[in-house]
């Protein structure tokens, strides 16, 4: 049975995954499994395709990202995602809010370990 701490960490992860995905797309266009693998390399953000693909569909529907199909040098074509101008503005707002919350929480946690 998961502990209360596990549930809390899971909720934090869900809350920041969107910002993490948008941050990856701000660097460069990426295809879905590349996003999943990149996030898996950060255990704190590790997610599955079952989480990423519905998120990508929602972000595309809201105009935050766009996508296009491209031939792959190995295997079938891949759907590449990119940030739109709306997405860049949203990411900037999210980053600003995150920095403020993070700074406040870090201050409150000072000396706790």
Secondary structure, DSSP 8 states (H G I E B T S, - for coil): ---HHHHHHHHHHHHHHHHHHHHHHHH--EEHHHHHHHHHTSGGG---HHHHHHHHHHHHHTTSEEEEEE--SSSS-EEEEEE-HHHHHHHHHHHHHHHHHHHHHHHHHTT--
